[in-house]
Structure formats: structure tokens, C-alpha cells
Amino acid sequence: MKICSTENMQIAERELIVSGTPARTLMNLAAAGIAESLMQFFPVPGLCIAYVGKGNNGGDALTVLNLLKQHGWEIGFRTAYPRIEWSELSMRQLAEISPPPQ
């Protein structure tokens, strides 16, 4: 397992985005890895509640929820900020969940 500092990860993400990789693609890849790991540790679908911030990390969490829902999980989320303060990408990821959790 490789460990990367927050600063180095931000640099790597910026370089990928500048070179043409959409931020949404990175978000979907990260979420797929997280959801896969969760399902390995918890093979029987259950309930997952995500605590969502207003930035793109919140979008990561929402994307994980969507993937878990597609695999039979019950999902929900709690947020520390009103949706009007969320990043555009996080709002788009919320819209991908059908129907969206309240």
C-alpha cells in the first residue's frame, strides 16, 4: 500500500485535471474503490449513512452511496452545510442517486 500526503494528492489531482481528466471521472474512480472495499468488509448489504461536507469530498461520499444503493444497500446522509453551499460537482452527484435520499 502506498501512502500519499494530502498536498501530494492535491498536486496529482490538479495535474490530471489540467491534462484533461475530468474531476468527475476522478471522483467516480475514487468512489468505486471505496465502495468495493466496503463491500469486501461487509459482504451483506446493510445501511450506510455518509456524513457529507460541502466540497468535492462530499461528492465522493454521495457517489459511494449511489454505488452501494445499486448493490442493495439502504443509504442516507447527514450534512453540515445547506445544499446551497455545496460544490456544483457534489450537487450533480446527489442528482445521480435515484431517488435521492433526504
C-alpha positions in Angstrom: 0.0 0.0 0.0 1.3 3.4 -0.9 0.6 6.4 1.3 0.4 9.9 -0.1 0.2 13.2 1.7 -2.8 15.5 1.2 -0.6 18.0 -0.5 0.8 15.4 -2.9 -2.6 14.1 -3.7 -3.9 17.6 -4.5 -1.0 18.2 -6.8 -1.6 14.8 -8.6 -5.3 15.6 -9.0 -4.6 19.1 -10.3 -2.1 17.6 -12.9 -4.6 15.0 -14.0 -7.4 17.6 -14.4 -5.1 20.0 -16.3 -4.1 17.2 -18.6 -7.7 16.6 -19.5 -9.1 14.1 -17.0 -12.5 15.4 -15.7 -12.8 15.8 -12.0 -16.0 13.8 -12.1 -14.0 10.8 -13.6 -11.6 11.0 -10.7 -14.5 11.2 -8.2 -16.1 8.1 -9.8 -12.8 6.1 -9.7 -12.2 7.0 -6.0 -15.8 6.1 -5.1 -15.6 2.8 -6.9 -12.6 1.9 -4.9 -14.2 2.9 -1.6 -17.4 1.1 -2.4 -15.5 -2.1 -3.4 -13.6 -2.0 -0.1 -16.7 -1.6 1.9 -18.4 -4.4 0.2 -15.4 -6.7 0.8 -15.5 -6.0 4.5 -19.3 -6.0 4.7 -20.5 -8.5 2.0 -24.1 -8.5 3.2 -25.8 -5.2 2.2 -26.8 -3.1 5.2 -27.3 0.6 6.0 -24.7 3.2 5.2 -25.0 6.8 6.4 -22.5 9.2 5.0 -21.5 12.5 6.6 -21.2 14.9 3.7 -19.3 18.1 3.5 -19.9 20.9 1.0 -16.9 20.3 -1.2 -16.0 17.6 -3.7 -15.2 15.1 -0.9 -18.9 15.3 -0.2 -19.4 14.4 -3.8 -17.1 11.4 -3.3 -19.3 10.2 -0.4 -22.5 10.7 -2.4 -21.0 8.6 -5.3 -20.1 5.8 -2.8 -23.7 5.9 -1.6 -25.1 5.6 -5.1 -22.8 2.6 -5.8 -23.8 0.9 -2.6 -27.5 1.5 -3.3 -27.1 -0.2 -6.7 -25.8 -3.2 -4.8 -28.8 -3.4 -2.4 -27.8 -1.2 0.4 -30.0 1.3 2.3 -28.4 4.7 2.2 -28.8 8.1 3.8 -26.7 11.1 4.6 -26.2 13.9 7.0 -24.7 17.3 6.1 -23.1 20.1 8.0 -23.9 22.7 5.3 -27.0 23.7 3.4 -27.1 22.5 -0.1 -26.8 26.0 -1.5 -23.2 26.0 -0.3 -22.3 22.6 -1.9 -19.9 22.4 -4.8 -21.5 22.0 -8.2 -20.0 18.6 -8.6 -21.4 17.4 -5.3 -24.9 18.6 -6.3 -24.5 16.7 -9.6 -23.5 13.5 -7.8 -26.6 13.9 -5.5 -28.8 14.1 -8.6 -27.3 10.7 -9.7 -29.0 8.9 -6.8 -32.5 7.9 -7.8 -34.5 8.7 -5.8 -32.1 10.9 -3.8 -32.0 10.4 0.0 -33.4 13.2 2.0 
